[in-house]
Amino acid sequence: MIECSGYTELLKRVGEIALVDSTGALLNWDEETYMPRQALNYRAEQLAYFSGWSHRQFTAPEVGDWIKACEDHGFAEGSDEAANVREWRRDYDRQTRIPADLVEEFSRASAIARDAWVEARKVSQFSRFQPHLEKLLQLNRRMADYWGYERTPYDALLEGHERNAKAAELKELFERLRPAIVEILRPAYERSRSIPEDYLEADYPIEGQKALNREVAAALGFDFEAGRIDTTTHPFCTGLGPRDCRLTTRYNPRDFSESLYGVLHEAGHGMYDQGLPEEHYGTPLGHAASMGIHESQSRLWENHVGRSREFWEHWHAKACRHLPALAKFTPEQIHTAINRVAPSFIRVEADQVTYDLHIILRFEIELQLVEGILPVKDVPGRWNEQFEKLFGLQVPDDARGCLQDIHWSLGAFGYFPTYTLGNLNAAQLMESACKQVPGLTGELAAGNYASLLQWLRTNVHAAGQRHTPQELMEKATGATTQTEPHLAALRRKFA
């Protein structure tokens, strides 16, 4: 490779930014897990300072000069350098449109809003969170205006989570999915009506749940020498740097599945983070392709592996050692109960069939919020009305309604659709893995997950942002994201 001084300078600059951003991520993680509440205001200032510093460092004029020098240098097509330069250009052009003081204001507001959301959710009062949501919406609209868009400000926000995605295309996707899911839901619900909602309810000591969760996550391939599990209000996964990945979950002493499937989901995210090329940390090649690809990893391990009959046939005896109350159930009974299909209030606890309906509801509401069609004060009423139309249930309170998810308190508008994109990608990737890896089905039944993880490492994780999300899917599976593999998997399992 012929030396390019601009590329060398860029590597140095993004390395410094990665050091600061990873420190900010550690402060975010601490806020969600162990930070005392009275530390909130100062923590918000810390996070605002770090985010503003990083923004200024990356949008400095010399960074633009270095990127231009790299483009003039002309790295070989398909090379690591060419991929990084392409993505740096995209990020630079996007970030230079936003003033640093707006970045700081957004970081400060979201840090305070997270705490307000936690408290509002505890007492189930949307009014306590309303002014924070209004503030974050205003900031998101300002950023969308700076970024620019053709049809809707939502497109500008989507771009930060899923490259090249458009609201109009998502609307069309959801319009196709909704009737197909409803068609599957009818027979699936009928099959599940004989299973009581509390069928598996028993005493499941939290320490036993923790031990089981850790053993399962380690077996899947999550590296605990480079990660850990902690407790929080809303489960999440965050990478704090090379070989430092944090999972979180929440515990219900009467329902082990809440924490187990939270860990399975977040471990999918975590194994993606652990599979990104460590030598490229801080550069685009060390970052995930998109949130729709990231969510595919969590949904694949949670649903296609963790909710399978083979999973419980293998794990039943080990689970009973940690949670003796499970011994009164057979693997088949646990599998059937875990896959019970019925409309429910909480997205993260939803069954595979109704899950995407939760996402459709959130997408439609936040699109109306961003476009100014729906006033923030009307969110609970609109949520409850639309939820009853979709699920046939009357929402009992805000905690089980519009306050249940953390995303709006983070200002993360445009994130929710990536969950359904993740579902579609997960089914498509799983289908391709089973075709391409000889004997994979038998290995999974025996509790051997290394081959599946290696296939994902090769076809998804190692690429970083070398490809756009759709390019990555086409290279891994032979097609861009499709609905049919997901719907076919649901029909096989539930209908």
N, C-alpha and C positions, 0 to 999 in steps of 0.2 A: 504494500500500500504506500503510495506517495503521501508524504506528510502534508497535512493541512493544519496550519496553526489555529485557524478558526475553530476547527473541530476539537482540538486539544483544549482551547479556552472554554468551549461549551461544556466539555466533560468536567472540567474543574468547577465551573459555575453551578451546573446542576447537581454536582456532588455536594457542594456547600449547601444548596437549597434543600437537598434530601436530608442532610443532617438536621437542619432546623425544622423541616416539616415532620420528620419522625419524632422529634422532641415534642412538637405540638400535638401529634397523635397520641403520645404517651399522656400528655395532660388531658386530652379528651377522654381517653380510656379511664384515667383516674377519676375524672368528674363523674363518669357513669358508674363507677364501682365503689370507691373508697373515700372520695373527697368529702370533708365535712361541709354542710350546707353554707355555713357562714363564710366559707372561702370563695363563694361563687363570684362575687363582683370582681375580686382581684384576678381570679382565674379567667374571667371574660376579658380582662385587660391583657393578660399574658397571651391568650390565644389571638386576640386582635393584633397585638404587636408582631407576633410570629408570622401571621398570615400576611400582614402588610409588608413586613420585611421581605418575605419570599416573593411577593408580587413585584415589589420594586426591583429586586435583584434580577428577576427573569425578564422584566419588561424594560430594562435599561437599554439605551440606544446601542451600546456596544454589542449586546446580544443579537440585535437585528443585523448588525454589521457582520458578526461571526456567522450567522445563518446564511446570509447572502454570500459570504466568502465560500462557504461549504457548497452552496448551490452552484456557484461559478466553477468551483473545483471539479464538480461532476463525478461523484463517487459511483462505482459500478452499480448498475441496476440489480436489486436483490441483495445487496450487501447490507451488513449491519449498519454501516455508516449512513447509507442512503435511507434506510428505514427510520433511523433516529432523526436525521435532518428533516425528512418529510413531516414527521410528527412534531418536531420542535417548531417548524414553520407554522403548522396548524395551531399549536398552542400559543405561540407568540402573537400571531395575528388576532387570536381571540382575546388573549389577556391584555394586550395593549389597548384595547378598546375600553377597558374598565379602569377608572381611576383608583389609586391605592386607598384613598380614604373611604371609598365605597366598599372595598374588600374588607377593610378593618371594621367598618360599621356593621357589615353583614355578619362577620365572625363574632363580634361582641353581642349582637342581637340574638343570634342563634344559641350562644352559650347560655344566655339568660332565659331564653324561651324554653330550652330543654328542662330547666328546673321548674319553670312555671307549668309546663305540661305534666311533669311528674306529680306535682301537687294538685293540679286540676283533675287529673285522672284518679288520684286517691279519693277525692271527695265527689267525683263525677259531676263537675260543674264546668261546662264549656266556657261560661262567662269569664272565668279566671284566666283562661288561655287566650280568649278572643283578641285583646289588644296586641298580644305578641304575634299572633297569626296575621293580624292586619299589618303590623310593621314588616314582617318577613315577606308578605305578599308585595308590599310597596317596593321593598328592596329588590325582589326578584323581577318585578316589572321594569324597574330602572335598569337593571343589568341587561334584561332582554332588549330594551331600547338601545343600549350601547352596542350590544352584539349585532343587532339588526336581524330582521326576518322578513319573509315575503307574505305569509298568510296569517300567522298567529304568533304572539310572543311565546306561546308554549313550545314552538319549534326550537326557539333559541335556548330554552331551558333543557329540552330533551337532548340537545347536542352534547351537553355536558355529561350525560349518562350513557347515551347510545348514539354513536356516530351515524349520521345520515338518516336517522329516524325522523318521521314527520307525523304530526297529529292526524292529518287526513288519512294516512295509511293505517295508523293504529285504529282509527274509527272503523275503517273498512274491515280490518282484521277482526275486531271485536264483534262487528255485525255478523260476520261469518261464524265466529266461534259460539256466540250466545245460543242460537237455536240448536246447534249440534250438541252443546253441553246439556241443554235442557232436555233434549231427546234421550241422552244417556242417563240423565238424572232420574227420570221416571222409573225405569226398571231397577236401577241401582238402589233407589230409595225404598222401593217395594221389598227388595231382597233384604234390606237392613231393618225393616220395621219391627221384626221380632227380637232385635238385639237392643236391650235397654241402654240408654245413654250412660248409665253408671255401672254397666256390666263388670268392668274391671276395677271398680273402685274398692280400695282396701287400704291397709296401713303400709305405706312404703317409706321407711325411714330415709331421710335426706342423705345421710352418710352412705347408705346402701345404693341410692340412686347415683351419687357421685362416683362411687367405685365402679358401678356398671357402665356409666357413661364414659369414664376414662378407658376402661378395658375395650369397649366397642370402638371408640375413636382411634385408639392405638392400633387395633386390628385392621381398621380400614386403611391406615397409613398415615394418620396425623402424628407428627414427630413431637413428642413431649419434651425432648431435649431442646426443642426450638419453639415451644409454645406452652400454653396453660389454659385452664378453664376457671372462670370466676362467675360471680352471681350479679345479676342486674335486673332492672325493671323490664327492659325489652331486649331480648337476645340479639347479639351482634358479634361480628368478627372484625378485628382490625390488625393490620400489620404495622409493627413499630420499627421495622428495619429488617435487614437480613437476619434470618434465624431468630425472630422474635414475633410470634403470631399469637394473639390473644383471642380466645373464644369466651363467650359468656352465655349463660342460660338462666332460667328461673325455675323454681321448684314448687311442686304441689305435693304435700305428703299423702294425699289421697289419689293422686294420678301420676304415676311414674312416666307416662308417655309424654307429658308436657316438657319435661327436661330432656328425656332421651332423644325425642325427635328435634328438639331445639339444638341439641349438640350435634346430631347427625347433619342437620342443615348447616350449622355454622362450621362444622368440620369440613364440609364440602368446600366452603369458602376458604377455610384455612389451608387445605391441601393445595388449592390453586395458588394461594400466596406462597406457600412453601415450595411449590414447583416452578415458580418464575425464576429465570436465570439470575442467580445471585450476583454474578459478575457484571450484570447490566443494571443493578439496583440504582435507582435515581434517574435512569434514562427511559425513554418510551419502551425499549425492548425488555425492561424490567417491570413493566406495568401490565395489568390485565387489559384485554382487548376492549371490553365494555362491561357494563353492569348486566346486560342481557346474557353475555357469556359467563360472567361471574355467577349469576343466579342459576345458570344451567348446571353448574357444578354442585351447588347446594341441593337443588331439586333432584338431581340424578341420584346422589347418595341417600338423601332422605326418603325418596319415594320409590325409585326403581330398585334400590338395594334394600333399604331399611324396612319398607312396608311389604316386602315379598314374603310369600309362604316359606320359601327356603331360608330366609333370614331367621325366622322364629323357630324353624325346625333345628337349625344349628345352634342358636343362642339360648334356647329355652332352659336347658340345665344350668348354664352359667348364670343366667338372669335369676334363676331361683336361688342360687347360692347367695346372691347379694340382696335379693328381695324375696324372702320365703313365702310371702303371700301369693306370689305367682304360681306356686306349686299346685294350687287347686285348679289351675287352668291348663288345658293341653295347648301345644303349639298352634293347632288349628283354631282353637277357641280364641287365643290371643290375636292371631292373624285376622280372624273374622271381625273381632271387636275393633282392632286398630284400623281396619278398613271400612268401618261402619260409615254409611253415607246418609247424611241428614243435614238440612240447612242449619247453620249455627251462626252465632254472632261474631266470634273472634276469628280473624283471618289466619293467624299463625297456628290455630288449632283446627282449621277447616280441613275437610276430607279432600282427596284429590279431585273429585268431580266438581264440587262447588267452589273450589279455590279461585278459579279464574273469574267467577261471578263477583267475588269480592274485589278483584282487581278492576273489573269493568266499572263497578260502582265508584271506586276511588278515582279512576281516570276521568270519568265523566264529571265528577264534582270538582276536581282540581282544575280541569280545563275551564270550567265555568268561572272558577275563582280567579284564575290567571287572566282570563279575558274580561273580567269585570262584570260578567253577567249575573253572578251570584254574590250578594253581599255576605261578608264573613258572619254577621250576626244571624244569618238565615241558614248556616251550615247544619246545625242539629236538626232543624225541621226538614230540610231537603234530604239529609242523610236518612232520617227515619222513614220518610215517605218513599224514597227510592228503594231502601232496603226491604220494606214490606212488599213492594211490587216484585222485586227479584226473588226474595226468599220466603215470602209468606209469613214472616215473623214480625211482631211488633217490638221494636227496640226498647228495652226496659229503662236504660239510663245512658248517659253520655260515655261512661267508662267502657261500656260494651258496644258503643256506637262510634261516634266520630272522634273520640279521644283515645281509642285503643292503640293506635300506631304512633310511633315516635317521629316519623318522617317529616311531617309538616313543621314540627318544632325545630328541625334541623334546617328548615328552608329548602328541603330537597324536593322541589316540584319537578315532575318529569321522571321520577324514580319508579313509581308504582308500575307503570307498564312493563318495565324490565322483568318483573316477576313472571308475567305471562310469556314474554319472550324467552325467559329462562326455562319455563315448562316445555315450550315447543322445542327449544334447542336440546334440552335434556333427553327427551324421548328420541329425537333424531340421532343424537350422539350415542345413546345406549343401543339403539337399533344397529348402528354402524359398527360399534365395538363388538357386538355379538356376532356379526357377520364376518368381521375381519380377524378376530382372535379365536383360533381353534380351541374348542373345549371350554370357552369362558363360562357358559351357563353352569357346567358341572363344577368348575372352580368356585364360583360364587356360592353354589349350594353347599360346598364343603367349608365355607368360611374363609376361602383364600381370595383375597381382594387385590393382590399385587399386580396381576396381569391387567385388570381393568384400570388401576391407577397408572400403570406404566403407559397404557394406550392413551389415557388422557394427558399424561405428562408430554408424550411425543406429539400428539395431535392438537392440543389446546394450550397447555401451560407454557411449554418451551417457546412458543411463538411470541409471547408478549404482545406488543402492538405492531408486529411486523405486518399484519394484515388487518383490514377492516373487519368488523364482526361477520359480515356476510361472506367476505372472501375466506375467512377462517372456516366457517361452516361448510362452504363449498369444497375446500381442500380436505376437510376431515370426513365429510359424509357424501360428497358428490353433488350436493344441492344447497342452495341458500335455505334459510329458515322456512319450513313448511308446517302446516297445521295437521296434516294427516297422520304422521307418526304418533303425535300426542293423542289425537282422537282415537286412533286404532288401539293404542295401549289402554286407554280408558275403556273402550268397548270390550276388549279381551278380558279385562279384569273385573269390570263392574256390570256390563250389560249383556 
